[in-house]
Amino acid sequence: MTETADVSQHLQWMENGVHGDPFSFLGLHRDNNGWLVRVWLPGANKGWLEGQPLRPLAGSACFVAHLSEDQKNRLPQHYRVAWEEDDGVRHDMVSPWSFAQQAGDLDLHLFAEGRHWHIYNLLGAHPSCIDGVDGVYFAVWAPAAKRVSVIGNFNNWHGLRHPMRVCGSSGVWELFIPGLQCGDLYKFEILCGHNNALRIKTDPYASQMEMRPETASVVCRSQHLWQDQQWMQQRAEADWQHQPISIYELHLGSWARDEQGNFLNYRELAQRLLGYLQHTGFTHVELLPVAEHPLDQSWGYQTSGYYAPTSRFGTPDDLRYLIDLLHQHGIGVFLDWVPAHFPRDDFALARFDGTALYEHQDPRQGEHLEWGTYIFNYGRNEVRNFLIANALYWLQEFHIDGLRVDAVASMLCLDYAREDGQWLPNRYGGNENLEAIEFIKTLNHEVHAQCPGALMMAEESTSWPLVSRPTWMGGLGFSMKWNMGWMNDTLRYFKQDPIYRSHHHNQLTFSQMYAYSENFVLPLSHDEVVHLKGSLAGKMPGDNWQKMANLRLLLAWQWLNPGKKLLFMGGEMGQWTEWNEAVSLDWNLLNYPDHKGIQQLVCDLNRLYRQAPALHQYEFEQQGFEWIECNDQQHSLLSFIRKGDQECMVCLFNFLPLPRQHYQVGMPHPGTWQEILNTDASLYGGSNVGNQGTVFTQEQPLMGKPCSATVNIPPLGAVVLKYQG
């Protein structure tokens, strides 16, 4: 091919937007007569190179300057280009075609292997200073693309103005654009290799996105200066298994709103939330997903921007402020994280480069029938890398204290929510998703290795073994697992009219058969107060007094059983209505004594739980729990002992609306016992049936214990007695 023909071919590729390597044509190059500089200026009618006129090439958007050897030597490494468009406006910038490839071989190699744990520092949009020139570096993974361009408000969203270079065979495309800055909006325009279709996509690694319904990515860089060093150091050294963890599960968009019903900013939420958590005594807050999502009604569980905190509540630094403030006051922050599936939104991950890039191509593996979403391809190195790096991103860049991993069961089982013929077995013929299992193990290993003290919690609804056991033991490596069995059995029991509860007694006792097989969290979560399930208070049988008493009893049952605690917002004040993500909680309920009493009980349960080693020292070990009487189904009574190294408590429960006066119960130690909690106290809205503060044992053995006591157990109530000696 002659030089003229070669130039003509390049121009045709550029004009048609199919040039895979624009840097091979644009920029500074040697020609037969010396040197030349080519720049690409769609829409320009005039152009200048360092003040000297450029010549349009063959009537195209390409402008050229021929340079002598001396002129080439005097040309700055990163030369400036100016141009004038038809509207007469003159523009000026350093040429993006003057920069060498920035992505290093090691970065690309690690990413291809799926082991670049900070790949978000390469891919995405990064304000940078390269060779003394300020601008923004863009990089995106799109291996099946024929051409990728950066489009944005800086180039009139024109797909031919900023085509990117592909970095070898990595599938990574990059471009540094001088002069751009934080706040600029951008997307990627992708020309699909197999059918030449154009796709406009948001950046999978964007650290900020526009407020929905807009979908552009936003260039940003954190300016936040962390002040939580003491918290992070203490977290790294903490023996969390033997310390209290009481979690307040929270949806930021509906916990509280302003007087007009609008969202509060992360910073406004931080101030209100801090005071509320200090008042109620929770050790941690768990945020429902805050990664960007287009649909409010999804509550964040259909994520479109995995690296971008939702703009509904402000900027990423506003979220950092919230986390930092809570940490400075001793409150941890967990985050709900969704690696099991993602939505089909055309502007985001779905069919990103025209192929099933992040998802499986085969719908029997790549489509979630129940949720109408795509399933990640855990067997692809770069996809695993995307997710594991994302987990580390939240933990390291936002100081999140742990992740609650959503829908783990759907990841583990190839036949999850599928009928026969709708799924493919693994290579051994089983239903285990071997790639997902390996992904989960690697995820948990890297989190625990790189983020000391961070916790990983699985929402896993099957009997999969060893979920919260280390990978070196053959486990999945999670720190804890939600005890869905305890939650389901407990709520089924409490829904029963008390007259029938004697027939369902084992629903309360059965969980002790497996309570120490995993490190369990006892959840009363958002999933139990939506989809016409009613609120916790609304589930309870009986009249209003009985509903409130039942709710107090349920909360005491949760807090006094072994296992870390999780309660969804609204449950702590007895909200009547089912959770609605579109409005604030019914805070006016706290003007009523019954609801104020529920909240006060939660405050006191948290205080007791935090202060009493008997209730938190051994939550994952059998030695912290002992039944006194678990078989009195006739009276729907239960009693057990909670133990620490230096402390002992007796917990008594009456699940009928009849007081049990002068009830004989076995006691582990002779002497005096103090009533330290009674859910029927008038302070909580109860009838004040109790033991007047003190219980004395008798020398008569009972229920396998060396002594006994006569106690009063209130109707639909719980009593806690602490050994005084």
N, C-alpha and C positions, 0 to 999 in steps of 0.2 A: 504494500500500500504506500503510495506517495505521501509526502508530508501534507500536501493540500487535501488529499483524500482522507488522510488520518484526522486532520483538523475538522473536516466536514463531518466525519463520523462522530467525533466527540461532540460537536455542536448539536448534531441530531439527537444524540443521547441526552444531552443537557436539556434541550428544548422539550423533549418528550418525557423528561423526568425519569429516565431509566438508567442513569449513569451510576454504576455501583462504586466508582472510585473517582469522584470529582477532583481530588487532589492530584491525580495523575495528569490532569489537563490544566487546572487552575493553579494560580500561584506563580512562583518564579521557576522558569525552566530554561535550559540551554537550547538554542536552535542553531541552524546552519550559519547564521550571521552574527551570533553572539548570544545574547540573553533576551528573554522577553518575560513580561508579567501579564498574566490574564486574570481578569476579575469578572465576576458574574453579577450583573446588575439589572434584573428584570424590572421593567417600567421606567428605566432611566433613558434620557435623551442625550445627556452629556456626562462625561466622567473625567476625573483627574487623579493622577498618581503623584502624591507628594507635591501637589500644586501644578504639575505638568499635565497637559491634555492627554486623554486616552483616546484611542481610535476604536470606534465600533467595528466589530469583526463580522463581515458578511451580513450586515443588517440584523444581527442577532442581539441577544442580551449580553453577549460577551464583549468586553472591551480589552484592548491590548496596548501595551507599550513596549517597543523594542529598545534595548539598552546596550550600550557599549560595555566593554569590560570595566572601564573607569566608572561609568554610571552605575553599573551593578555593584561595584565595590563601595560606592557612596550611598547606596540605597539602604535604609535602615532594615534590620532583620525583620521587624514587624512594621511594615509601611502603612501609611494612611491612604485611604481612598475616599474621594468625594464624588458625589453625583447629583444631578438635577433631574427631577421628574417633570411630567407634563404640567403639573400645577405650579411649577416655578420654584418649589421648595427645594432647598439644597440640603443634602445630608452628608455626614462625614463620619468615618469610623476607621479603626485599624482593620485591615483585611483578615478575615478568619482563615483565608487560604494560605497564610504565611506561617502557620503553626504546625509543628511536627506532631506525629501521633503521641498521645498522652498515656493511653492505656499500656501498662507494662506487661511484658511476657509472663511474669510470675502471677500478676493479678488474673490474667486471662486463663492461665493454666489452672490455677486453684479454682476458679469459677467453673471451668469445664469439668473438673473433678468433683464439684459440689462441696468444696471445703473452704471457700472464701467467706469466713464468718462476718466480715465487715464489708461485704460487697456493696453495701449501700453508700460507702464512701467513694466508690467508682461510678456505679450506675446511678442514674437520676440527674438532677440539675444542681450544680455546685458553684456558688460564687467563688471565683478563683483569681489569683494573680499569677499569670504565667509569663515568665521573662519580663517582669515589670509591667505587664499590661493587665488591667482589671477587666473582668468579664464573667461569663458563666460557661462552665463546661457541662456539656450534655452527653449522656451515654445511655444506650438502651439495648436490650437483647432482643433481636428479631432475626433469627437465622434463616427464615424462609423468605425474607423480604428481598425484593429486587432493588429497592431504593427506600431510604428513610430520610425524612427532612424534619427539621425543627420548625414549627410554625407558632406564631404568637402575636401578641398585640404590638410587637416591635417590627414585624414585617408584614403587617396587614393579613396575617394568616395565609400567606402565599407559599404554597408547597414547593416552589422551584427556587426560592431565594436562598435557602440555607440547607442544601442537601448535605448529608453526613457521609463520613468515610467508614467503611467496614474494616475491622481490625482482623485481617487474615481470615482464618476459617472459624473464628470463635463465635460468629454470629452477633458480636457486639459492634454497634455503630456509635461513632462519637463525633463531636464537633465542639470547638471552643468559639464562642461568639463574643468578641470584645465589646465593651460598652454596656452590656446588659447588667441588671442589678436586681436586688431583692424587690419583690412586688411585681415583677414582670410575669405575664401569663403566657403559658405555652402548652402545646401538645405535640405529638408526633404524627406526621403523615406518612403512612406506610403503603408502598406499592407492593402488592402481593405477587410473589414470584410465579405462582401456578396459573393465575388467571388475570393478572394485571389490574385487579380491583384495587381501588383506593380505600384505605381505612384510616379514620382519624381517631387516635387513641390518647387517653391520658397516660401519664408516666406511671408505670407500676411501682417505681421507687420514689415518687413525689413525696416530699416531706410536708407539703401543704397543698390544699385544693380549695377551689372557690366554694362559696356557700351554695348549697343546692337550691334551685334546680340546675345552676350552672355547673359545668364539669371540667373546666380548665385546671391544669396544674399551676402552682404558684412557686416561683423561685423564692427561697427563703434561707436564712441562716440564723441559727440561735445566737442570741445575745445574753442569754440567762446565765447568771453567776450563782452557782449552787451554794447553799448555806447549810446543807444537811450532812456535813462530814461526820459529825458525832453519831448520827443515826446510822449511817452506812457502815461505820466501823463497828458499832454495837451489833448491827444485824449480822455482819460477817462472823462475829464471835458467839452468837446466841445459840443456846441449846433449845431450839424452837420446839422440839418434840415434847419437852417437859415444861413448857411455858404456856400461859393462856393465849389462845387465839380466838377472838370473838369478832365475827365479820358482819358488817352492815352492808348488804348488797344494795346497790344504788343505780338508778337510771337517771343520768344527769338532766335529761330534758323534761322529766316530770316529777323530780323530787320537789323542786320549788321553781316558780316563775315570778315575773314581776307583776305589778298590779294590772297591767294590760294583757297579761297572759303570754308575754314574750319570754324567750329563753333568757336566762342569766348568763353572763360571761363566766369563764372559768375562774376569774379572780373574784368576782362577786360570790360565786358558789363556794370558793375556798374559805372566805371569811365566815359565811353562814354555817358551812359544813363543819369547820373546826369547832365552833362553839357547840354545835349540836352533838358531835361525837364526844367532846369532852364531858358534856352533860350526861349523855346516856352511857358512856363508859366502854364503847366498843374499842377494841385494840386495832382493828383494821377496817378499811372500807374497800369494797370490791365494786369496781365500775363495770357496768354492762359495756359492751364493746364501744370504744370511742374512735376506732379507726373509721375513716370516711365511708359513708354509705349514702346512697341516693334516697332511700325510702324511709321515712320516719317510722312507719309501722313495722319495719323489720327489727327495730330496737338495736340496730347495729350488727345483727347476725348475718346480713348479706353485704359483705364488705367489698367496696370497690377500690379503696385506696389504703393498702395495708400499712404504709409507712406515714400516712398523713392523719394526725388527729382531726376529728371533724371540725369544720369551721363554724358549725352551729353555735359554738360557745366561745369562739375567739381563735387566737393564734396558737401555734405549738408552744411558744414561750408562755402564754397564759396558762396552758396546762402544766407546764413545768413549774410555774409559780404555785399552783394548787398543790402539787405533789410535795414540793419543797416546804411549803408552809406546814402541811400536815406532819411531815417528817420532823421538822424542828420542834414540834410539840408532841412527839412520841407516838404518832399514829401512822401505821403502815398503809400502803395502797397496793391492792391487787387489781389486775385487769383481766377481763374476759377476752379470750383470744380465739379466733375462728379459723383454724387451718383445715377444716374438714370439707369445705365447699365454698364456692363463690358464685355470684349471680351471673346471669347471661347478658347483662347490660352491654350493648354494642360498643360503648365508649371506653370500656375498661379491659379486663383481662381476657374476656371470652374471645377465642379465635384471634389471638392478638396480632399475629403476623399473617393472618389468612389461614393458618393451620391450627390444629389443636396443640397449642404450645404449652400452656400451663395445665391443661386438662387432658384426660385420655381421649383418644380419637374414638375408640369403641364405646358406644353409649352404654353397654352393659357394665362398663367400668368407669365411664366418664360422666354419667348423668345421674343425679340424685332424683329419683322419681318422686319421692315424698315432698321434696322442697322445691322442685323445679329449677335446680341449680346444677352447676358443673362440679366435678370432683377432681381435685388436684392429682396430677400424675406423679406419685411418690417415687416411681422408678426412674425418673429423669433427674440427673444430677443437678442441673441448674434450677429445677423447680424445688427440690429439697433445699438447695442453697438459699433460694428466695425466702422460704418459710423459716428456716432455722436462723438465718441472719435477721429476719424480721423479729423473731422472739428476742434475740439478743439486743436488737435495736431498742425495743421498748424497755428492756431491763437496764441497759447501759446508758442510752441517751436520755431516758426519761426517769431513771432511778426507780422504776416500778419494782415492787418487792416480790412479785410472783405473778404467775399466769394461771388462770383457770381455763383449761383447754376444753373447748366445747365439743360435744358430740363425738367423743372418742370411740364409742361403740360403732358408729357408722364408718369410722376409718378402719377399724380392726376386722370387720366382717364383710366379705365380698357380697354376701347375700342379704345384707341389711336392708330391710323394707322392700325386698324383691321376692317375687314368686319364682317357682321352678321355670327355668328357661330364660330368665331375665338376668342371670349372672354367670360369670365364667369362674370355674374353680382354679385354684393355684396349681403350680406345676406338680404338686403331690396329690392333687385331686380334692383338697380340702377347701373350706370357705374362709380360711385365714388370709388376710391381705398381707403377704410377706413383705412387700415393699413399704407399706404403711407402718408395719411393726418395726422394721429397721429404721425408718425415719423417726419414729417416736423415741426409740432407744437413743439414737444419735442426738436428737433434740435435747432430751433430758440430761444426757451425759455432758453436752457442751454447756448447757445452762448452769449446771452445778459446778462445772470446772471453772467457768469464766466469771460467774456472778455469785460470789460467796454469800450464803444466807438467803438467796432467792428461792422461792418455793414454786413447785409445779403441781397443780391440782387437776385431776382428771374427772370430768363428768362422764362417767362410764357406767352404763345401766345394765350390764350383763354380769355374769359370774366369772369373767375372765380372770385367771389366777395371777397373783403377784404383780398387780398393777402398781402398787406403791412399794415395791421392793427393788433394790439396786439391780442394775443390768448385769453386774458380775454374778448375781445369784440366779440369773435367768428371768428377772423381772423386767417390767417396762421402764422402771426408773423414775416414776413420779414420786413426789414427796407425800402426797395425800390423794385420796379418792373420795368423791362424794358418796355417801351411803344412801343410795336411792332406795334400797330395800327398807331401811329404817324409816325413811320419809314416807314411802307409800303405805307401809303397814301402820305407821302411827296415825296418819291422816285418815285411813280407812277406819281405824278404831274410833277415833274421836268423832267421826261423823255419825256413829251409831247412837241411837237413843240409849241412854243409860240402862234402860230396862233390858236391853239385848246385849250389853257389853260383856256379861259373864260368858257368853258363847264365843267371844272373840278375844279372850284373854291372851292367847298365845301370840297375837299380833304385836303385843307390847313386849313379850318376853323372848320371842324368837331371835331377835337381833343379837342377843348375848351369845348365841351359838357360833357366831362368826365375827363378833365385834373386834377381835384382835388378829384376824387374818390379814388385815390391811390397816394402814393409817387413815382413819376415817374422819371426814367432816360430816357433821349432822346438819343437813340443809333444810330450811323451809324457804324455798327460793321463789323467784318471780314466776317460774313455770307453773307453780301451784295456785296462782291467783289471777290467771288469765284464761281466755278461751272458754268462758262460761263456767269456770270452776268455782267462781266466787272468792271472796276474801277469806282469810283465815277465820275471822270472826263470823263471817257469813256461813261457813261450813258447819259451825257448831250447832248442835240440836238444842231444843228447849226455848224458853222465853228469853228476854234480853238479859236478865240477871244470870241465867244459866249459861248463855252464850259467852258472857264476859268471864264467868267463873271457869268455864271450860277452856277459854283461851289462856287465862292465867295458868291453869293447870298444864296446858300443852307447852307453854313457854318454860315452865319449871321442869317439866319432863325432859325437854331438850337440853337445858342448861345443866341439869344435874346428872345426866347420863354421860358416860365417857365418850369423848370425841370432840374435836373442835367444833365451834358453833358458826352457823350462818343464818341470818334472818334478812328477808327482803324488806325494804322500806315500806312503811305503812303498817306492817305487822306489829311493830313496837308500840303502836297507839290504838290498835283495834279498829283500823279503818273498816267501815262497813262495805263499801263498794269495791268491786273488782278493779284491779289496776288498769288504768287507762293512760297510755303513753302520751296522750295529747293534752293532758291537763295536769295541774299540780296535785300533790297529795291534799287530802282534806284536813289542813292544819287547824281549821276552826274546831275540830273535834276535841282538841285539847282544852277547850273551854268547858267541857263536860267532865264531871268527876270520874265517871267510869273509865273514860278513855285516858284521862290524866293518870288514873290509877294503874292502867296497863303500862303506860310509859314509865311510871315510877317503879313498877315491878321489874321491868327490863333494866333500869338503872341499877337497882339493888342486886339483881341476878348477876349483872356484869361486875359490879363491885365485889360481890362475894366470890365469884369465879376467879377474879384476878388476885384477890387477897388470900384465898384458901388453897394451899398446896394440895389438900385432899381432893380438890376438884380438877386440878390440872397437871399434877406432877406425873401421874400415870394414866394417861388417857388412851394410850396404845398398848398397854400391858395389863394382863389379867390381875396383877397384884393390886391394882387401884380400885377394884370393884369386887363386891361380894354380896350375893343375895342373902337377905334375912328370910323373906317369905315371898315366893314367886308363884305359888299355887292356890292362893285364896281367890279363885275366880268367882266363887259364890258371892262374895262381898265386893268384888272388883277392887281389891286392895293389893298394893305392892309395896315392898320395903326392901331397901338395900343399903349397903355401907359403901362409902367412898373413903379412900385411904391415901394418905401421903406418908412420908417417912416419919414425920413427927405429929401427925394430925389424923383425926378420925371423925367422920360425920355419918349420921343416920338420916336417910331420906325416906319419908313416908308419903304415900299417894293414895287418895280416895277418889275413885272415878265414878262414884254415884252421888246424886244430889242429897244424900242423907248423911248427917254427921255421925261419926263413929266415936261415941263416948266410952271412956274407960276401956280402950282397946289394949289387949295384952300383946306386947311385942318383945321378941328376944333382943338382947343388947350385947354388944361385944365386950364391954368393960363395965365393971361396977362403979358406982359413984354418981356424980352430978352431971347432967346434960342440960345445955342451954338451948332454948328455942331461938334460933338466929334468923329464921325466915319462915313466914306463914303467908301463903298466897291468898288466904281468906281475911287478912288484916283489913280493917276499915280504911287504912291508908290507900289500899289498892282497889277499894270498892267492894270489899267482902263483908261477911257477917260477923267477923271477929271471934269465931270459934277457935280455941287454941288451948295452950297449956300454961298460960300466965307466966311465961318466960322460963320456967325451970321444970325439969323432969328428974325424978330420983329413981334409981334402980332398986330392984328387990333381989334377994339372993336366989330366987327360984330360977333354974335354967329353963329355957324355952326356945323352940325353933332351932335347936342345935347350938345355941349360944349360952354362955356361962351364967347369965343373969337375964332379968327381964324388967320391963317397966310398964306402967299403965299410962296411956296417952290418949289425948283427944285429937282426932283427925277431922278437919273441917269438911263440909260437903264440897265435892268437886274441887278439892284443895290438896296442897302439898305442904309438908312441914319438914324443916331441916333442923336436926338437933346436933349440936357440937359438944364433944366430950370436954368436960372441964376438970375431971379428976376426982 
